[in-house]
Amino acid sequence: MTRFRYRGTDDQGIDRTGEFESESLLEASRNLRERGIIAYTLERADWEEISTPMDEIDAFSYFNRSLAALSRVGIPLPTAIREISKGLRWGRFKNKVFRIESSLQEGKSLAEAIAEAQGAFPAYYTAMVQAGAESGNLPRVLHAVARTHESHRRVRRAIVAALAYPALVLLTGVMLTVLFVIFLLPGHRILRAQVQHRTEVPEQGSLYGLPWEAALPILLLAMALVVGCGLALWFRQSARGERVLFRIPWVGDMLKTFTSARFFGTLSLLLQSGAALKDAVAVSVGASGSRQLSSDGDRLVARAAEGQKLSDLLRDSTVISPEVVGYLLVAEDAGRLPDATGQLGEMLTERSAGASDDLYVVLFPLAILVTGFVVGSGVILFAADYIEFLRGFIFWR
């Protein structure tokens, strides 16, 4: 006999929790229904799943994990969706969940309901839910979706932190230098001119009332911000920009690894759910977020429909590395492609997370050094000029 732990409500809507022994999970679920208890969760009491830190769980992960648990014990989907919505915060996602419940009440399938509620869910999510439902393995697919989403979210945050925090430190240093030039340098110039018996400060070029030595750093900073935003938009929105971004040493390798991890993570879920290779490739290309893969999406799907192997499809890709293609070739010959793509997704996710940590270790001290050089240069120049001013003042007295 196995001991199970449950949480649910009875016929009167009163919350019930407890533990009991049963021969199997199916028998335990049947036992609860006979007692008039609708279980929200039902799991083995002697088995502890590795928990996910709460800061890694967002509404999408919570939705998938909860729906997987409730559907596993046989709770009807409309009831499960309604109970899940009670644990969500008010907002767009919760409104979409309400819409899904309404569509299910109208007799539509879960995939159709999610398709009508697009906007709060990833574009590839409908196809994954449909594949899980058709294969009769929806709980496993939903749990895998949540786990993969949490891993990718954690790595994405690490990459953003590795790039954004050093950039913020550098920007702070530049802003301090600009403020120094604006507020200290003009006053110092006026004081020096007065000490040298000048009744008026010599006229110099200006921009909107600011002297050129104060206005020039502001103009350069504004130009740098505009150029930086333009490049970021180009890198994100075009395949050519992404190709240039991927060629940047270290950063490009890290981003290509993370893109490959997203591609193979989604591909593994679909293949394990019984989806055809051409359909799985079409959805995975969109889930990868890569403009290069998306531009080649139609060609990859067409070649997959012709019966070509996955390793042949990705052999000419500039995103997927040759080592990964070689691994896929061996896995296909062994008949283990679904498992191999899952292992690749997990391995590449961990590798991109490690690369982001290494990048942060390098960029942060470098940002500190550059910031110190920028700020220190301004201070030294001002100090040297001020020392010269003091020497002239003492000689004049």
PATORKOL-278428 format. One record per residue (C-alpha): x negated, y negated, z negated; residue in one letter. Coordinates in steps of 0.1 Angstrom, whole numbers, padded with zeros to 4 digits, always signed. Each point is the difference from the previous one (the first is absolute). Example, Ala and Ser with C-alpha at 12.3 -4.5 7.8 and 13.67 -1.06 7.14 Angstrom:
// residues 2
-0123+0045-0078A
-0014-0034+0007S
END
This chain:
// residues 397
+0000+0000+0000M
-0012-0035+0008T
+0008-0031-0021R
+0015-0030+0019F
+0005-0036-0010R
+0029-0020+0013Y
+0015-0035-0001R
+0035-0009+0012G
+0036-0009-0008T
+0030+0021-0009D
+0036-0002+0012D
+0007-0030-0022Q
-0031-0020+0012G
-0020+0006-0032I
-0037+0004+0004D
-0013+0034-0008R
-0036+0013-0004T
-0014+0032-0012G
-0018+0032+0007E
+0011+0036+0007F
-0013+0033+0014E
+0009+0014+0033S
-0013+0025+0025E
-0005-0025+0029S
+0005-0036+0010L
+0030+0009+0021L
+0015+0019-0029E
-0007-0029-0024A
+0018-0024+0024S
+0030+0023+0002R
+0001+0003-0038N
+0001-0038-0003L
+0028-0004+0025R
+0021+0027-0018E
-0005-0021-0032R
+0013-0030+0018G
-0033-0019+0000I
-0013-0019+0030I
-0038+0002-0003A
-0021-0030+0011Y
-0032+0019-0007T
-0006+0037-0005L
-0036+0013-0004E
-0020+0026-0018R
-0008-0010-0035A
-0033+0019+0000D
-0013-0017+0031W
-0012-0036+0000E
-0005-0016+0034E
-0029-0024+0003I
+0017-0034-0006S
-0005-0030+0022T
-0009-0033-0017P
+0030-0022-0002M
-0018-0029+0017D
-0003+0023+0031E
+0037+0006+0002I
+0022-0025+0020D
+0036+0002+0009A
-0006+0022+0031F
-0020+0025-0019S
+0025+0001-0028Y
+0028+0006+0025F
-0018+0029+0017N
-0011+0017-0032R
+0034-0003-0016S
+0019+0011+0031L
-0024+0030+0003A
+0006+0011-0036A
+0038-0004+0002L
+0005+0017+0033S
-0022+0029-0011R
+0025+0009-0027V
+0029-0002+0024G
+0016-0034-0009I
+0020-0014+0029P
-0019-0028+0018L
+0027-0028-0006P
-0001+0008-0037T
-0038+0001+0000A
-0003-0033+0018I
+0025-0017-0023R
-0020+0012-0031E
-0033-0011+0015I
+0014-0035+0007S
+0006-0005-0037K
-0038+0001-0006G
-0008-0026+0027L
-0003-0037-0004R
+0024-0023+0018W
-0013-0010+0034G
-0001+0009+0036R
-0011+0036-0006F
+0028+0007-0024K
+0025-0015+0024N
-0013+0023+0027K
+0004+0030-0024V
+0036-0010-0006F
+0005-0001+0038R
-0015+0035+0003I
+0025+0013-0026E
+0029-0015+0019S
-0011+0016+0032S
-0003+0034-0017L
+0035-0004-0014Q
+0011-0005+0036E
-0014+0034+0009G
-0032-0011+0017K
-0032+0019-0004S
-0028-0014-0022L
-0022-0008+0030A
+0028-0019+0017E
+0007-0019-0032A
-0036-0010-0004I
-0002-0010+0037A
+0029-0024-0006E
-0018-0015-0030A
-0033-0007+0017Q
-0019-0030-0013G
-0008+0013-0034A
-0015+0033+0012F
-0030+0007+0022P
+0008+0005+0037A
-0012+0036-0001Y
+0021+0009-0030Y
+0032+0010+0019T
-0018+0025+0021A
-0017+0016-0031M
+0033+0003-0018V
+0016+0016+0030Q
-0028+0024+0004A
+0002+0010-0036G
+0038+0005+0001A
-0002+0021+0032E
-0026+0022-0015S
+0020+0005-0032G
-0030-0014-0020N
+0012-0035-0008L
-0012-0002-0036P
-0035+0010+0009R
-0002-0025+0028V
+0013-0028-0023L
-0024+0008-0027H
-0029+0001+0025A
+0011-0033+0015V
-0001-0016-0035A
-0034+0014-0008R
-0014-0011+0033T
+0015-0034-0003H
-0015-0005-0035E
-0034+0011+0012S
+0000-0023+0030H
+0014-0029-0022R
-0028+0005-0025R
-0027+0000+0027V
+0015-0030+0018R
-0001-0020-0033R
-0036+0010-0005A
-0009-0011+0035I
+0017-0034-0004V
-0017-0005-0034A
-0034+0009+0015A
+0005-0027+0028L
+0021-0026-0017A
-0016-0005-0034Y
-0035-0008+0013P
+0016-0023+0026A
+0019-0017-0028L
-0032-0005-0020V
-0017-0015+0030L
+0029-0023+0008L
+0000-0012-0036T
-0036-0009+0003G
+0006-0019+0032V
+0029-0019-0015M
-0021-0010-0030L
-0026-0013+0023T
+0026-0020+0020V
+0014-0015-0032L
-0035-0009-0011F
-0006-0018+0033V
+0033-0018-0001I
+0001-0012-0036F
-0037-0003-0011L
-0020-0009+0031L
+0019-0032+0010P
-0001-0014-0036G
-0037+0008-0002H
-0006-0018+0033R
+0018-0031-0012I
-0019-0001-0033L
-0033+0003+0018R
+0009-0028+0024A
+0009-0023-0029Q
-0032+0007-0019V
-0020-0009+0031Q
+0016-0035-0001H
+0025+0006+0028R
+0032-0018-0005T
+0017+0022+0025E
-0004+0036+0010V
-0013+0003+0035P
+0028+0008+0025E
+0000+0036+0012Q
+0022+0020+0021G
+0030+0014-0017S
+0030+0023+0006L
+0033-0011-0016Y
-0019-0020-0026G
-0025+0028-0009L
-0037-0004+0009P
-0013+0024+0025W
-0021+0019-0026E
+0032+0007-0019A
+0023+0006+0031A
-0024+0023+0019L
+0001+0029-0025P
+0038-0002-0001I
+0002+0001+0038L
-0024+0029+0001L
+0020+0019-0026L
+0033-0006+0018A
-0015+0012+0033M
-0014+0031-0017A
+0034+0008-0015L
+0018-0005+0033V
-0025+0021+0019V
+0001+0027-0028G
+0038+0002+0001C
+0000+0001+0038G
-0026+0029+0000L
+0019+0019-0026A
+0032-0003+0021L
-0019+0011+0031W
-0015+0030-0018F
+0034+0011-0013R
+0022-0006+0030Q
-0021+0012+0030S
-0017+0032+0009A
-0031-0020+0013R
-0003-0018-0033G
+0003+0033-0019E
-0027+0014+0022R
-0023-0029-0009V
+0009+0004-0037L
-0009+0037+0001F
-0034-0008+0013R
-0009-0021-0030I
-0026+0020-0020P
+0013+0017-0031W
+0034-0018+0000V
+0009+0015+0034G
-0009+0035-0011D
+0021-0004-0032M
+0030-0012+0019L
-0002+0027+0027K
-0002+0026-0028T
+0031-0014-0017F
+0019-0002+0034T
-0009+0037+0006S
+0011+0009-0035A
+0034-0015+0006R
+0003+0017+0034F
-0009+0035-0012F
+0020-0004-0032G
+0032-0006+0019T
-0008+0026+0027L
-0005+0027-0027S
+0034-0006-0016L
+0017+0002+0034L
-0018+0031+0012L
+0006+0018-0033Q
+0037-0009+0004S
+0001+0018+0033G
+0000-0031+0023A
-0013+0004+0035A
-0035-0013+0006L
+0011-0027+0025K
+0026-0013-0024D
-0024+0001-0029A
-0026-0019+0019V
+0025-0027+0011A
+0010-0006-0036V
-0035+0002-0014S
-0014-0025+0024V
+0025-0026-0012G
-0007+0009-0037A
-0037-0005+0005S
+0004-0037+0005G
-0027+0000+0027S
+0005-0022+0031R
-0025+0021+0019Q
+0019+0033-0007L
+0033-0017+0007S
-0012-0012+0034S
-0010+0036+0008D
+0032+0015-0016G
+0019+0007+0032D
-0030+0016+0016R
-0006+0022-0031L
+0036+0011-0001V
+0001+0008+0037A
-0031+0021-0003R
+0014+0018-0031A
+0032+0007+0019A
-0021+0017+0027E
-0012+0024-0027G
-0035-0014-0006Q
-0016+0006-0034K
-0003-0027-0026L
-0038+0000+0002S
+0003-0006+0038D
+0024-0029-0006L
-0024-0018-0024L
-0033+0009+0017R
-0002-0034+0018D
+0014-0021-0029S
-0021-0029-0013T
+0017+0002-0034V
-0003+0038-0009I
-0037+0010-0005S
-0015+0029+0020P
-0006+0019-0033E
+0037+0000-0007V
+0008+0012+0035V
-0025+0028-0004G
+0017+0010-0032Y
+0034+0000+0017L
-0013+0022+0028L
-0012+0027-0025V
+0033-0003-0020A
+0021+0005+0032E
-0020+0031+0010D
+0007+0014-0035A
+0037-0009+0002G
-0002-0023-0030R
+0008-0034+0015L
+0027-0012-0024P
-0022+0008-0031D
-0031-0014+0017A
+0017-0034+0007T
+0012-0002-0036G
-0036+0007-0012Q
-0013-0026+0024L
+0025-0026-0013G
-0010+0006-0036E
-0037+0000+0007M
+0001-0031+0021L
+0021-0018-0026T
-0025+0007-0027E
-0029-0009+0023R
+0016-0034+0008S
+0006-0006-0037A
-0037+0007-0007G
-0011-0022+0029A
+0021-0029-0014S
-0016+0003-0034D
-0035+0000+0016D
+0010-0030+0021L
+0011-0019-0031Y
-0033+0008-0017V
-0019-0016+0028V
+0023-0029+0009L
+0007-0013-0035F
-0037-0007-0009P
-0006-0014+0034L
+0030-0024-0004A
-0014-0010-0034I
-0035-0007+0016L
+0015-0020+0029V
+0023-0020-0023T
-0029-0007-0023G
-0021-0012+0030F
+0027-0023+0013V
+0008-0015-0033V
-0036-0001-0011G
-0011-0017+0032S
+0025-0028-0006G
-0010-0004-0036V
-0037+0000+0009I
+0004-0026+0027L
+0020-0022-0023F
-0025+0005-0029A
-0029-0009+0023A
+0017-0031+0012D
+0010-0009-0036Y
-0036+0004-0012I
-0012-0023+0028E
+0027-0025-0011F
-0012+0001-0036L
-0036-0006+0010R
+0011-0030+0021G
+0021-0013-0029F
-0029+0003-0025I
-0024-0017+0024F
+0025-0028+0006W
+0002-0007-0037R
END
